[in-house]
């Protein structure tokens, strides 16, 4: 495994808490299902952690996914190339046309939303405005049958607070 200074303080504290609970369970002060409840995991997962702890020690309690780069991460060279192309060559195009140029002429196949996010993050493209008043959600219309507010009153045919019967 890797060195310990790679992990955050919170990850270190969590691993120490898990180690303390495992040690209490190994010493038979608590049962393994109680240890799983304290940590907030299933019994089966607790057994897996116990086996890993016995084999690898304290380092086995850390999240092993941390520190690995995302397989979807775009290389820095490509990001710089996209920003450079927009700044130097295609500054007069709108975002959609720039995205088409990236695909057709430069064989850079990135999603439109990724390109938009990068250009907006770099401050090269303005963010879209908020929705207008005409796009806001309207309140629900009242019941058609009468002035009652509950659909149950309509279905049952009961009286409303105004004394009218809903049908």
Secondary structure, 3 states (H helix, E strand, C coil): CCCHHHCCHHHHHHHHHHHHHHHHHHCCCCCHHHHHHHHCCCHHHHHHHHHHHHHHHHHHHCCCCCCCCCCCCCCHHHHHHHHHHHHHCCCCCCHHHHHHHHHHHHCCCCCHHHHHHHHHHCCCCCCCCCCCHHHCCCCCCCCCCCCCCCHHHHHHCCECCCCCECC
